[in-house]
Each structure stands twice: as C-alpha cells, then as structure tokens.
C-alpha cells in the first residue's frame, strides 16, 4: 500500500507504517527535503517538499495549493534489496 494520496486513517490502522508525525508548528523539514505531508482538509497523505523562500509546499504527485498542511514526517528508508 502506498502512502501517497492515502487516507490518514488507513495509516493509523496499519501497525507496520511509520506514523510519527511532526507538527509544522513545532518545526519544518529542510528546504526541498522530500517528506510525507498530511492535508487536514482532504485527510490525505502526499509526498512533497517545501520551498521556504516562497512559503509553499510542492508535490509531483498532486497539484493543489497545500494550504492546510498541519503535519509532516521524513520518508522511510528504502528497503534493502538482496540479489
């Protein structure tokens, strides 16, 4: 299951999913760092990055105005691939 565009409650139900959200009020990710964001209006999760100079979130997956981002989290490490 991809987290991109998934419903927040789906993430909360899954025990194997990282759900350590950071409030944007507490801190923001580094400029242009790809992270997961939570949209509090749509109740969806997207992969995005932030441009501090413009005070805007961007995503390749979805193109709304992300004005309701309340939380974010770092992306998980990729899986180890064995030959």
N, C-alpha and C positions, 0 to 999 in steps of 0.2 A: 504494500500500500504506500503510495507516495503521499507525502505531507503537503505537496504543492496544491493549493486550492482545496484542501480537505477541510472538513468541518472541525472546529475546535473540540467539540465533544468527542469526536472519534479519537483524537489524540489522547484525551484524558482517559478514555476507556482502555487504551492499549497499555499494557504493563511494560512492553519492550520498547516503547517510544520515549525519547527524551522529552520531558515536559518541564524543564527548569527555566521558566520564562523570566526575563528581566524587564522591569518596568522602564519605559522611556523617561519617566520622571526621575528614576534613580541614576541611569547612565545610558549613553548611546554607544552603538558599535563604532569602531574606527571608520573613518571616511572610506567609502567604496568597499567595505568588507561585506561579502555576501553572507546573509543571515536569514533565518526564518522570521517573519513578522506576523503578528496577529491583528486582523482588521476587526475592530469591535462592532462595526455596523453589520457587516456581512457574516461575521463569526467564522471567518475563513483564515487559513494559514497560507502564506505565499513566501517564495524565496525572493529576496530583494536586497538592495543596497541603498545607502543613504549618501547624499551629497550635502555636506554641512554648509557649504557656501551658499547653496540655493535653498537649504532647509526643506529638502524634498526626498521622498523615497522613490526608487525606480525598480522595475521588475521586467525581465524578459518574458515572463510567463503571462502577465496580466497588465493591462494599461489603464487602470483607473487613476484618479487622484487619491493617493493614500493619505487622507487627512485624518483618519481615525485609527492610526496605529497606536496601540497602547502598550504592547509588549514585543520583545524580540528574544531570540536565542541564537547562539552560534550553531552553524551547521555541524552535524556529526562527522566524525572521521569516516572516510570511505572504507568499505570492507577490505579485508586482506584477501587477495586472490592467490590461490595456490595452483601451481601448474598441474 
